[in-house]
Amino acid sequence: MNEMKKIKVGILGATGLVGQTFIYLLKDHPWFEITELAASERSTNKTYYEAVLGRWRWPVEIPDKIKNMEVKDCKPNLDCDIVFSALDASVAKEIEEDFAKSGYGVLSNASSHRMDEDVPLLIPEINPQHLELLDVQKKNRKWDGFVVTNANCTTTHLVLTLKPLNDWFVLDKVIVTSMQALSGAGYPGVAALDIIDNVIPFIKNEEQKVENETRKILGEMKGSKIEFANVAISAQCNRVNVKDGHTECVSVKLRKQANVDDLIEAFEEFNPLKGLNLPMAPNKPIIIKNEEDRPQPKLDRELEKGMASVVGRIRKCNVLDFKYVVLGHNLIRGAAGASILNAEYMHYKGYLEEYL
Ligand SMILES: NC(=O)c1ccc[n+]([C@@H]2O[C@H](COP(=O)([O-])OP(=O)(O)OC[C@H]3O[C@@H](n4cnc5c(N)ncnc54)[C@H](OP(=O)(O)O)[C@@H]3O)[C@@H](O)[C@H]2O)c1
């Protein structure tokens, strides 16, 4: 990947929290250049600066070039090769399909297509072979473009830690309790009076997403379908008063014998993208913190530029076999950073060639 023409990317839902994170992460990207921004009619026909006035949430200036760009309709007549979708799930399905039909590669954060049988739910460290579904998608849908999704933010950090455990010791059961940050709910999200001094033990559809997506991602390609992983998963998801970074307490039952040191070794050695030089990839996808009171969102969410899952408190469990805590940035590795990494991996593998 030496000197090359940059790939032109559009951002759908560019004004929301995930859309803003794309802008923050793609500012100086060596392969991708933002050429289009699109959102709802609330934002169209304004400059990006005007559209996000009062709701820009990254503590850096909006890049000058982006400030003055016009926010357009989410119609598939944009001047770009691929689109990153940060659309609200209520509208993502139709809009993403329109783009894929019209020949764009769509890399989506929305949940609308994640569980479709012919749509890859991709985490390149875990299931790159699921990209074979794109042939099936092309056959089924007759689209000139494609849709590839990334996982829910809580699923992403959970499954990144489950993958090495499944490879080494074969997972049997998983119980996870999440404490999810406010930015996971988008902007403006949860009202201050609802969350200050409080924990909300319900996030609509979240537990099903974590349980189902995890089994799909850990599943295996069998012919033209994914056979879901044979793991029992129970999730409880809570909204807590933290700005960014989801914390998850995980207990696992394994089918093979192991001890705590074996788990640490499995986490430490997990680095399938090592050596590929993908700009968004972390040096290590799993970072272990040894201090007894880590990981913590405030201290650890930015590790590896927000692309790591940070694990701590690995110990024996009296009910299942082992338990640990994992923390990760929901807007970066859990959303925009995940989509960018997917696009980089697909480009590295030649999947984007025909769209450029
Ligand atoms: N936040 C997270 O941590 C996270 C993590 C993983 C996945 N996701 C998913 O990523 C997507 C975006 O999340 P978010 O947190 O960024 O939400 P958000 O802050 O509410 O942003 C939603 C975006 O969708 C646009 N939009 C809404 N209705 C539209 C319509 N009818 N036509 C075109 N655009 C429309 C909005 O544009 P306007 O500004 O013009 O209204 C805005 O740009 C969601 O599907 C979410 O589930 C979020």
The ligand as an ORCA input file, in Angstrom:
! r2SCAN-3c Opt
* xyz 0 1
  N     -23.255      5.586     19.738
  C     -22.630      4.429     19.748
  O     -21.770      4.150     20.618
  C     -22.892      3.407     18.668
  C     -22.126      2.245     18.646
  C     -22.353      1.292     17.652
  C     -23.347      1.499     16.725
  N     -24.118      2.613     16.777
  C     -25.137      2.800     15.742
  O     -24.670      3.815     14.867
  C     -25.780      4.578     14.354
  C     -25.575      6.050     14.703
  O     -25.536      6.187     16.125
  P     -25.285      7.600     16.834
  O     -24.997      7.279     18.224
  O     -24.340      8.414     16.047
  O     -26.754      8.269     16.709
  P     -27.151      9.827     16.619
  O     -26.175     10.666     17.358
  O     -28.569      9.880     17.011
  O     -27.022     10.161     15.026
  C     -27.969      9.682     14.096
  C     -27.621     10.163     12.694
  O     -28.634      9.658     11.785
  C     -29.136     10.769     11.017
  N     -30.554     10.560     10.695
  C     -31.591     10.406     11.532
  N     -32.760     10.293     10.823
  C     -32.423     10.388      9.507
  C     -33.165     10.351      8.289
  N     -34.509     10.217      8.279
  N     -32.493     10.465      7.128
  C     -31.137     10.614      7.098
  N     -30.386     10.666      8.239
  C     -31.018     10.544      9.415
  C     -28.981     11.981     11.919
  O     -28.997     13.158     11.128
  P     -29.505     14.581     11.722
  O     -28.407     15.085     12.615
  O     -29.646     15.424     10.486
  O     -30.769     14.353     12.440
  C     -27.601     11.689     12.533
  O     -26.598     12.070     11.633
  C     -27.040      3.964     14.994
  O     -27.594      3.032     14.109
  C     -26.491      3.282     16.242
  O     -27.300      2.227     16.681
  C     -23.905      3.592     17.723
*
